[in-house]
Amino acid sequence: MQGLIDADLGGGVIKRRVARPGQGRSGGYRTIIIFKQNEKAFFMYGFAKSKQENIEKYEEETFKKAAKELLALTDDQLDQLLKSQGLVEVNL
């Protein structure tokens, strides 16, 4: 995972830079992902660096609380959330 995580915010929350065409990573987007290596990843939030410098401390704490709950879900619980559209699966 070395080089793929731009900032580990702790508690299963990471920040990842995404390049904007023609502007590179520093002029691009930031994404907040709840992540547990080799197990689960949840895209939570994305923003353009030009519109927002960073997330606020209260937002970071909210993402950490969400991470604790999401990473504790069993596969059956995740399946139920997907079926009820409480979560949406993204396939790349």
MOPAC internal coordinates of N, CA, C and O (Angstrom, degrees):
PM7 1SCF
backbone

  N    0.0000 0     0.00 0     0.00 0    0    0    0
  C    1.4410 1     0.00 0     0.00 0    1    0    0
  C    1.5236 1   111.60 1     0.00 0    2    1    0
  O    1.2310 1   121.07 1   172.86 1    3    2    1
  N    1.3241 1   115.56 1    -7.14 1    3    2    1
  C    1.4568 1   119.35 1  -178.76 1    5    3    2
  C    1.5224 1   110.36 1   -59.10 1    6    5    3
  O    1.2310 1   120.86 1   -50.75 1    7    6    5
  N    1.3279 1   115.95 1   129.25 1    7    6    5
  C    1.4494 1   121.14 1  -179.17 1    9    7    6
  C    1.5200 1   113.95 1    90.74 1   10    9    7
  O    1.2310 1   119.87 1   165.93 1   11   10    9
  N    1.3242 1   117.85 1   -14.07 1   11   10    9
  C    1.4627 1   120.40 1   179.91 1   13   11   10
  C    1.5254 1   112.49 1   -93.90 1   14   13   11
  O    1.2310 1   120.28 1   160.24 1   15   14   13
  N    1.3202 1   117.07 1   -19.76 1   15   14   13
  C    1.4552 1   122.07 1   179.39 1   17   15   14
  C    1.5209 1   107.85 1  -106.93 1   18   17   15
  O    1.2310 1   120.41 1   -58.05 1   19   18   17
  N    1.3278 1   116.83 1   121.95 1   19   18   17
  C    1.4592 1   120.35 1  -179.59 1   21   19   18
  C    1.5163 1   111.78 1   -83.74 1   22   21   19
  O    1.2310 1   120.07 1   145.71 1   23   22   21
  N    1.3306 1   117.47 1   -34.29 1   23   22   21
  C    1.4570 1   120.63 1   177.88 1   25   23   22
  C    1.5211 1   108.93 1  -151.84 1   26   25   23
  O    1.2310 1   120.84 1   -54.53 1   27   26   25
  N    1.3183 1   116.00 1   125.47 1   27   26   25
  C    1.4565 1   121.64 1   173.87 1   29   27   26
  C    1.5183 1   106.44 1   -93.66 1   30   29   27
  O    1.2310 1   120.42 1   -70.08 1   31   30   29
  N    1.3286 1   116.79 1   109.92 1   31   30   29
  C    1.4552 1   121.69 1  -177.35 1   33   31   30
  C    1.5231 1   111.87 1   -85.19 1   34   33   31
  O    1.2310 1   120.61 1   175.98 1   35   34   33
  N    1.3336 1   116.44 1    -4.02 1   35   34   33
  C    1.4586 1   121.12 1   179.52 1   37   35   34
  C    1.5142 1   112.12 1    90.22 1   38   37   35
  O    1.2310 1   120.71 1   -20.22 1   39   38   37
  N    1.3078 1   116.24 1   159.78 1   39   38   37
  C    1.4545 1   121.67 1   176.74 1   41   39   38
  C    1.5070 1   114.89 1    65.39 1   42   41   39
  O    1.2310 1   119.92 1  -157.73 1   43   42   41
  N    1.3293 1   117.75 1    22.27 1   43   42   41
  C    1.4598 1   121.34 1  -179.69 1   45   43   42
  C    1.5158 1   114.07 1    86.84 1   46   45   43
  O    1.2310 1   120.19 1  -167.33 1   47   46   45
  N    1.3329 1   117.24 1    12.67 1   47   46   45
  C    1.4668 1   121.61 1  -179.49 1   49   47   46
  C    1.5287 1   108.72 1  -110.68 1   50   49   47
  O    1.2310 1   121.27 1   -52.00 1   51   50   49
  N    1.3274 1   115.18 1   128.00 1   51   50   49
  C    1.4642 1   120.15 1   178.38 1   53   51   50
  C    1.5265 1   109.70 1  -126.50 1   54   53   51
  O    1.2310 1   121.79 1   -22.49 1   55   54   53
  N    1.3245 1   114.18 1   157.51 1   55   54   53
  C    1.4602 1   120.87 1   174.31 1   57   55   54
  C    1.5187 1   107.20 1  -116.46 1   58   57   55
  O    1.2310 1   121.25 1   -44.23 1   59   58   57
  N    1.3176 1   115.21 1   135.77 1   59   58   57
  C    1.4606 1   121.15 1  -178.09 1   61   59   58
  C    1.5158 1   108.88 1  -130.06 1   62   61   59
  O    1.2310 1   120.57 1   -48.05 1   63   62   61
  N    1.3072 1   116.52 1   131.95 1   63   62   61
  C    1.4622 1   121.80 1   174.16 1   65   63   62
  C    1.5215 1   109.73 1   -82.75 1   66   65   63
  O    1.2310 1   121.22 1   -37.57 1   67   66   65
  N    1.3283 1   115.27 1   142.43 1   67   66   65
  C    1.4608 1   121.49 1   176.55 1   69   67   66
  C    1.5237 1   106.67 1  -128.25 1   70   69   67
  O    1.2310 1   120.47 1   -54.49 1   71   70   69
  N    1.3169 1   116.70 1   125.51 1   71   70   69
  C    1.4640 1   121.59 1  -177.85 1   73   71   70
  C    1.5212 1   111.08 1   -66.55 1   74   73   71
  O    1.2310 1   121.29 1   -34.54 1   75   74   73
  N    1.3169 1   115.14 1   145.46 1   75   74   73
  C    1.4573 1   122.50 1   172.25 1   77   75   74
  C    1.5242 1   105.80 1  -101.84 1   78   77   75
  O    1.2310 1   119.49 1   -47.33 1   79   78   77
  N    1.3199 1   118.58 1   132.67 1   79   78   77
  C    1.4658 1   120.14 1  -177.74 1   81   79   78
  C    1.5303 1   111.99 1   -49.51 1   82   81   79
  O    1.2310 1   120.97 1   -54.40 1   83   82   81
  N    1.3286 1   115.75 1   125.60 1   83   82   81
  C    1.4504 1   122.18 1   177.81 1   85   83   82
  C    1.5152 1   115.10 1    82.04 1   86   85   83
  O    1.2310 1   119.78 1   177.42 1   87   86   85
  N    1.3350 1   118.02 1    -2.58 1   87   86   85
  C    1.4555 1   120.08 1  -177.60 1   89   87   86
  C    1.5177 1   113.37 1  -125.79 1   90   89   87
  O    1.2310 1   119.73 1   175.74 1   91   90   89
  N    1.2991 1   118.11 1    -4.26 1   91   90   89
  C    1.4601 1   120.48 1   178.60 1   93   91   90
  C    1.5142 1   112.91 1    70.64 1   94   93   91
  O    1.2310 1   121.51 1     4.18 1   95   94   93
  N    1.3391 1   114.72 1  -175.82 1   95   94   93
  C    1.4582 1   119.75 1  -175.77 1   97   95   94
  C    1.5211 1   113.28 1   -72.43 1   98   97   95
  O    1.2310 1   119.75 1   144.93 1   99   98   97
  N    1.3266 1   118.07 1   -35.07 1   99   98   97
  C    1.4631 1   119.28 1  -176.29 1  101   99   98
  C    1.5232 1   111.99 1   -70.10 1  102  101   99
  O    1.2310 1   119.68 1   153.79 1  103  102  101
  N    1.3254 1   118.22 1   -26.21 1  103  102  101
  C    1.4590 1   121.55 1   178.68 1  105  103  102
  C    1.5091 1   112.61 1  -100.90 1  106  105  103
  O    1.2310 1   120.25 1  -166.08 1  107  106  105
  N    1.2966 1   117.12 1    13.92 1  107  106  105
  C    1.4494 1   121.10 1  -173.15 1  109  107  106
  C    1.5060 1   114.82 1   -99.60 1  110  109  107
  O    1.2310 1   121.47 1    45.66 1  111  110  109
  N    1.3042 1   114.78 1  -134.34 1  111  110  109
  C    1.4531 1   122.92 1  -174.19 1  113  111  110
  C    1.5247 1   110.22 1  -114.14 1  114  113  111
  O    1.2310 1   121.33 1   -19.03 1  115  114  113
  N    1.3171 1   115.07 1   160.97 1  115  114  113
  C    1.4528 1   122.19 1   173.00 1  117  115  114
  C    1.5183 1   107.03 1  -121.49 1  118  117  115
  O    1.2310 1   120.71 1   -39.57 1  119  118  117
  N    1.3109 1   116.26 1   140.43 1  119  118  117
  C    1.4495 1   120.64 1   176.70 1  121  119  118
  C    1.5194 1   109.12 1  -124.56 1  122  121  119
  O    1.2310 1   121.28 1   -33.42 1  123  122  121
  N    1.3132 1   115.15 1   146.58 1  123  122  121
  C    1.4530 1   122.02 1   174.92 1  125  123  122
  C    1.5205 1   106.15 1  -109.97 1  126  125  123
  O    1.2310 1   121.00 1   -54.13 1  127  126  125
  N    1.3215 1   115.68 1   125.87 1  127  126  125
  C    1.4607 1   121.80 1  -175.83 1  129  127  126
  C    1.5184 1   108.66 1  -130.06 1  130  129  127
  O    1.2310 1   121.12 1   -45.46 1  131  130  129
  N    1.3235 1   115.46 1   134.54 1  131  130  129
  C    1.4639 1   120.58 1   169.87 1  133  131  130
  C    1.5182 1   105.25 1   -89.15 1  134  133  131
  O    1.2310 1   120.90 1   -50.98 1  135  134  133
  N    1.3257 1   115.89 1   129.02 1  135  134  133
  C    1.4698 1   119.38 1  -165.07 1  137  135  134
  C    1.5231 1   111.95 1  -146.74 1  138  137  135
  O    1.2310 1   121.60 1   -45.93 1  139  138  137
  N    1.3225 1   114.54 1   134.07 1  139  138  137
  C    1.4641 1   121.49 1   168.73 1  141  139  138
  C    1.5235 1   106.40 1  -132.71 1  142  141  139
  O    1.2310 1   120.95 1   -64.25 1  143  142  141
  N    1.3160 1   115.80 1   115.75 1  143  142  141
  C    1.4627 1   121.99 1  -172.40 1  145  143  142
  C    1.5246 1   111.97 1   -52.49 1  146  145  143
  O    1.2310 1   121.11 1   -45.88 1  147  146  145
  N    1.3182 1   115.49 1   134.12 1  147  146  145
  C    1.4590 1   125.22 1   178.33 1  149  147  146
  C    1.5220 1   113.58 1    64.73 1  150  149  147
  O    1.2310 1   119.94 1  -167.11 1  151  150  149
  N    1.3438 1   117.71 1    12.89 1  151  150  149
  C    1.4630 1   119.38 1  -179.02 1  153  151  150
  C    1.5150 1   113.09 1  -130.42 1  154  153  151
  O    1.2310 1   120.69 1   113.94 1  155  154  153
  N    1.3450 1   116.29 1   -66.06 1  155  154  153
  C    1.4602 1   119.43 1  -171.30 1  157  155  154
  C    1.5194 1   110.66 1  -143.86 1  158  157  155
  O    1.2310 1   121.37 1   -28.81 1  159  158  157
  N    1.3328 1   114.99 1   151.19 1  159  158  157
  C    1.4551 1   121.46 1   172.99 1  161  159  158
  C    1.5229 1   107.77 1  -147.74 1  162  161  159
  O    1.2310 1   120.95 1   -46.16 1  163  162  161
  N    1.3339 1   115.79 1   133.84 1  163  162  161
  C    1.4548 1   122.42 1  -179.84 1  165  163  162
  C    1.5200 1   108.32 1  -128.57 1  166  165  163
  O    1.2310 1   120.55 1   -60.37 1  167  166  165
  N    1.3214 1   116.55 1   119.63 1  167  166  165
  C    1.4604 1   120.30 1   173.15 1  169  167  166
  C    1.5168 1   107.18 1   -74.37 1  170  169  167
  O    1.2310 1   120.83 1   -52.81 1  171  170  169
  N    1.3392 1   116.02 1   127.19 1  171  170  169
  C    1.4568 1   119.65 1  -176.48 1  173  171  170
  C    1.5216 1   113.72 1  -111.54 1  174  173  171
  O    1.2310 1   120.46 1   142.06 1  175  174  173
  N    1.3433 1   116.73 1   -37.94 1  175  174  173
  C    1.4565 1   118.43 1  -170.15 1  177  175  174
  C    1.5189 1   108.99 1  -163.26 1  178  177  175
  O    1.2310 1   120.66 1   -34.65 1  179  178  177
  N    1.3136 1   116.35 1   145.35 1  179  178  177
  C    1.4547 1   121.32 1   175.31 1  181  179  178
  C    1.5115 1   109.94 1  -139.99 1  182  181  179
  O    1.2310 1   120.64 1   -33.80 1  183  182  181
  N    1.3205 1   116.38 1   146.20 1  183  182  181
  C    1.4611 1   120.13 1   179.76 1  185  183  182
  C    1.5150 1   110.18 1  -152.68 1  186  185  183
  O    1.2310 1   121.43 1   -28.47 1  187  186  185
  N    1.3326 1   114.87 1   151.53 1  187  186  185
  C    1.4606 1   120.88 1   176.75 1  189  187  186
  C    1.5222 1   108.43 1   -79.10 1  190  189  187
  O    1.2310 1   120.71 1   -47.62 1  191  190  189
  N    1.3133 1   116.25 1   132.38 1  191  190  189
  C    1.4637 1   121.36 1   179.02 1  193  191  190
  C    1.5307 1   110.72 1   -59.08 1  194  193  191
  O    1.2310 1   120.12 1   148.43 1  195  194  193
  N    1.3150 1   117.38 1   -31.57 1  195  194  193
  C    1.4666 1   121.12 1  -179.83 1  197  195  194
  C    1.5348 1   112.46 1   -70.27 1  198  197  195
  O    1.2310 1   120.18 1   159.19 1  199  198  197
  N    1.3231 1   117.26 1   -20.81 1  199  198  197
  C    1.4680 1   121.67 1  -178.53 1  201  199  198
  C    1.5284 1   112.78 1   -98.49 1  202  201  199
  O    1.2310 1   120.67 1   154.09 1  203  202  201
  N    1.3157 1   116.32 1   -25.91 1  203  202  201
  C    1.4644 1   120.47 1  -175.22 1  205  203  202
  C    1.5177 1   108.23 1  -148.83 1  206  205  203
  O    1.2310 1   120.28 1   -53.76 1  207  206  205
  N    1.3066 1   117.07 1   126.24 1  207  206  205
  C    1.4667 1   121.28 1  -178.03 1  209  207  206
  C    1.5281 1   111.52 1   -66.31 1  210  209  207
  O    1.2310 1   120.82 1   131.99 1  211  210  209
  N    1.3351 1   116.04 1   -48.01 1  211  210  209
  C    1.4596 1   120.75 1  -177.03 1  213  211  210
  C    1.5234 1   107.81 1  -162.69 1  214  213  211
  O    1.2310 1   120.74 1    -4.41 1  215  214  213
  N    1.3267 1   116.19 1   175.59 1  215  214  213
  C    1.4558 1   119.62 1   174.81 1  217  215  214
  C    1.5285 1   108.56 1   -82.55 1  218  217  215
  O    1.2310 1   121.14 1   -25.08 1  219  218  217
  N    1.3131 1   115.43 1   154.92 1  219  218  217
  C    1.4644 1   121.72 1   177.67 1  221  219  218
  C    1.5329 1   109.70 1   -77.74 1  222  221  219
  O    1.2310 1   120.63 1   -20.58 1  223  222  221
  N    1.3085 1   116.41 1   159.42 1  223  222  221
  C    1.4689 1   121.53 1  -179.08 1  225  223  222
  C    1.5283 1   111.16 1   -59.62 1  226  225  223
  O    1.2310 1   120.33 1   139.07 1  227  226  225
  N    1.3490 1   116.98 1   -40.93 1  227  226  225
  C    1.4645 1   119.21 1   179.91 1  229  227  226
  C    1.5314 1   110.84 1   -65.19 1  230  229  227
  O    1.2310 1   120.13 1   147.20 1  231  230  229
  N    1.3542 1   117.36 1   -32.80 1  231  230  229
  C    1.4665 1   120.35 1   177.48 1  233  231  230
  C    1.5320 1   110.02 1   -67.84 1  234  233  231
  O    1.2310 1   120.82 1   137.43 1  235  234  233
  N    1.3236 1   116.03 1   -42.57 1  235  234  233
  C    1.4611 1   120.15 1   178.08 1  237  235  234
  C    1.5286 1   110.66 1   -59.24 1  238  237  235
  O    1.2310 1   120.22 1   136.55 1  239  238  237
  N    1.3198 1   117.19 1   -43.45 1  239  238  237
  C    1.4666 1   121.22 1   178.96 1  241  239  238
  C    1.5267 1   111.08 1   -64.62 1  242  241  239
  O    1.2310 1   120.25 1   142.07 1  243  242  241
  N    1.3235 1   117.12 1   -37.93 1  243  242  241
  C    1.4650 1   121.04 1   177.38 1  245  243  242
  C    1.5214 1   110.59 1   -64.65 1  246  245  243
  O    1.2310 1   120.08 1   137.59 1  247  246  245
  N    1.3293 1   117.46 1   -42.41 1  247  246  245
  C    1.4690 1   120.65 1   177.59 1  249  247  246
  C    1.5283 1   110.77 1   -63.54 1  250  249  247
  O    1.2310 1   119.95 1   142.50 1  251  250  249
  N    1.3128 1   117.70 1   -37.50 1  251  250  249
  C    1.4713 1   120.78 1   178.77 1  253  251  250
  C    1.5297 1   111.30 1   -65.96 1  254  253  251
  O    1.2310 1   120.39 1   140.71 1  255  254  253
  N    1.3294 1   116.87 1   -39.29 1  255  254  253
  C    1.4681 1   120.04 1   176.19 1  257  255  254
  C    1.5283 1   110.57 1   -64.42 1  258  257  255
  O    1.2310 1   120.80 1   137.45 1  259  258  257
  N    1.3332 1   116.07 1   -42.55 1  259  258  257
  C    1.4700 1   120.44 1   178.30 1  261  259  258
  C    1.5203 1   110.35 1   -63.70 1  262  261  259
  O    1.2310 1   120.37 1   141.14 1  263  262  261
  N    1.3378 1   116.90 1   -38.86 1  263  262  261
  C    1.4618 1   120.98 1   179.92 1  265  263  262
  C    1.5209 1   110.74 1   -61.24 1  266  265  263
  O    1.2310 1   120.80 1   136.94 1  267  266  265
  N    1.3032 1   116.07 1   -43.06 1  267  266  265
  C    1.4702 1   120.19 1  -179.36 1  269  267  266
  C    1.5270 1   110.16 1   -58.44 1  270  269  267
  O    1.2310 1   120.70 1   137.22 1  271  270  269
  N    1.3262 1   116.26 1   -42.78 1  271  270  269
  C    1.4664 1   120.29 1  -179.51 1  273  271  270
  C    1.5231 1   112.16 1   -73.79 1  274  273  271
  O    1.2310 1   120.06 1   133.29 1  275  274  273
  N    1.3199 1   117.50 1   -46.71 1  275  274  273
  C    1.4659 1   120.35 1  -177.03 1  277  275  274
  C    1.5258 1   112.51 1   -65.72 1  278  277  275
  O    1.2310 1   120.22 1   138.24 1  279  278  277
  N    1.3153 1   117.18 1   -41.76 1  279  278  277
  C    1.4696 1   119.89 1  -177.98 1  281  279  278
  C    1.5245 1   112.40 1   -71.66 1  282  281  279
  O    1.2310 1   120.18 1   163.98 1  283  282  281
  N    1.3244 1   117.26 1   -16.02 1  283  282  281
  C    1.4651 1   121.03 1   178.37 1  285  283  282
  C    1.5289 1   112.57 1   -88.39 1  286  285  283
  O    1.2310 1   120.21 1   170.13 1  287  286  285
  N    1.3349 1   117.21 1    -9.87 1  287  286  285
  C    1.4626 1   120.41 1  -178.53 1  289  287  286
  C    1.5218 1   111.27 1   -66.29 1  290  289  287
  O    1.2310 1   121.20 1   -39.05 1  291  290  289
  N    1.3192 1   115.32 1   140.95 1  291  290  289
  C    1.4600 1   120.18 1   174.94 1  293  291  290
  C    1.5266 1   109.03 1   -80.19 1  294  293  291
  O    1.2310 1   120.71 1   -12.63 1  295  294  293
  N    1.3103 1   116.24 1   167.37 1  295  294  293
  C    1.4710 1   120.28 1   176.96 1  297  295  294
  C    1.5236 1   110.95 1   -59.95 1  298  297  295
  O    1.2310 1   120.08 1   140.56 1  299  298  297
  N    1.3404 1   117.45 1   -39.44 1  299  298  297
  C    1.4612 1   120.82 1   178.48 1  301  299  298
  C    1.5291 1   111.19 1   -63.67 1  302  301  299
  O    1.2310 1   120.36 1   138.46 1  303  302  301
  N    1.3162 1   116.91 1   -41.54 1  303  302  301
  C    1.4622 1   120.62 1   178.15 1  305  303  302
  C    1.5224 1   111.08 1   -64.63 1  306  305  303
  O    1.2310 1   120.58 1   139.28 1  307  306  305
  N    1.3299 1   116.49 1   -40.72 1  307  306  305
  C    1.4686 1   120.08 1   176.97 1  309  307  306
  C    1.5188 1   110.98 1   -63.38 1  310  309  307
  O    1.2310 1   120.25 1   137.66 1  311  310  309
  N    1.3297 1   117.12 1   -42.34 1  311  310  309
  C    1.4680 1   120.96 1   177.55 1  313  311  310
  C    1.5231 1   111.10 1   -59.56 1  314  313  311
  O    1.2310 1   120.32 1   137.96 1  315  314  313
  N    1.3254 1   116.99 1   -42.04 1  315  314  313
  C    1.4652 1   120.98 1   179.10 1  317  315  314
  C    1.5275 1   110.82 1   -63.95 1  318  317  315
  O    1.2310 1   120.37 1   137.87 1  319  318  317
  N    1.3276 1   116.89 1   -42.13 1  319  318  317
  C    1.4662 1   120.32 1   178.68 1  321  319  318
  C    1.5299 1   111.57 1   -64.84 1  322  321  319
  O    1.2310 1   120.67 1   141.98 1  323  322  321
  N    1.3226 1   116.33 1   -38.02 1  323  322  321
  C    1.4591 1   119.79 1   177.31 1  325  323  322
  C    1.5272 1   111.24 1   -65.72 1  326  325  323
  O    1.2310 1   120.66 1   136.78 1  327  326  325
  N    1.3306 1   116.35 1   -43.22 1  327  326  325
  C    1.4689 1   120.51 1  -179.85 1  329  327  326
  C    1.5181 1   111.75 1   -64.96 1  330  329  327
  O    1.2310 1   120.16 1   144.70 1  331  330  329
  N    1.3198 1   117.31 1   -35.30 1  331  330  329
  C    1.4703 1   121.16 1  -179.11 1  333  331  330
  C    1.5291 1   112.12 1   -87.40 1  334  333  331
  O    1.2310 1   120.76 1   179.31 1  335  334  333
  N    1.3376 1   116.15 1    -0.69 1  335  334  333
  C    1.4641 1   124.47 1  -179.22 1  337  335  334
  C    1.5366 1   111.88 1    66.01 1  338  337  335
  O    1.2310 1   120.75 1  -155.30 1  339  338  337
  N    1.3385 1   116.16 1    24.70 1  339  338  337
  C    1.4514 1   121.03 1   171.34 1  341  339  338
  C    1.5329 1   110.17 1   -72.15 1  342  341  339
  O    1.2310 1   121.42 1   155.75 1  343  342  341
  N    1.3217 1   114.88 1   -24.25 1  343  342  341
  C    1.4649 1   123.66 1   172.79 1  345  343  342
  C    1.5191 1   107.61 1  -132.80 1  346  345  343
  O    1.2310 1   120.91 1   -26.51 1  347  346  345
  N    1.3182 1   115.86 1   153.49 1  347  346  345
  C    1.4618 1   121.43 1   176.86 1  349  347  346
  C    1.5169 1   108.07 1  -121.92 1  350  349  347
  O    1.2310 1   120.73 1   -51.95 1  351  350  349
  N    1.3232 1   116.22 1   128.05 1  351  350  349
  C    1.4616 1   121.12 1   179.56 1  353  351  350
  C    1.5187 1   109.38 1   -85.36 1  354  353  351
  O    1.2310 1   121.45 1   -45.35 1  355  354  353
  N    1.3170 1   114.84 1   134.65 1  355  354  353
  C    1.4569 1   121.15 1   178.08 1  357  355  354
  C    1.5274 1   107.99 1  -112.58 1  358  357  355
  O    1.2310 1   120.55 1   -56.66 1  359  358  357
  N    1.3179 1   116.55 1   123.34 1  359  358  357
  C    1.4575 1   121.10 1   178.19 1  361  359  358
  C    1.5112 1   108.44 1  -110.96 1  362  361  359
  O    1.2310 1   121.36 1   -51.81 1  363  362  361
  N    1.3231 1   115.01 1   128.19 1  363  362  361
  C    1.4662 1   119.80 1   179.85 1  365  363  362
  C    1.5064 1   110.41 1  -102.40 1  366  365  363
  O    1.2310 1   120.10 1   180.00 1  367  366  365

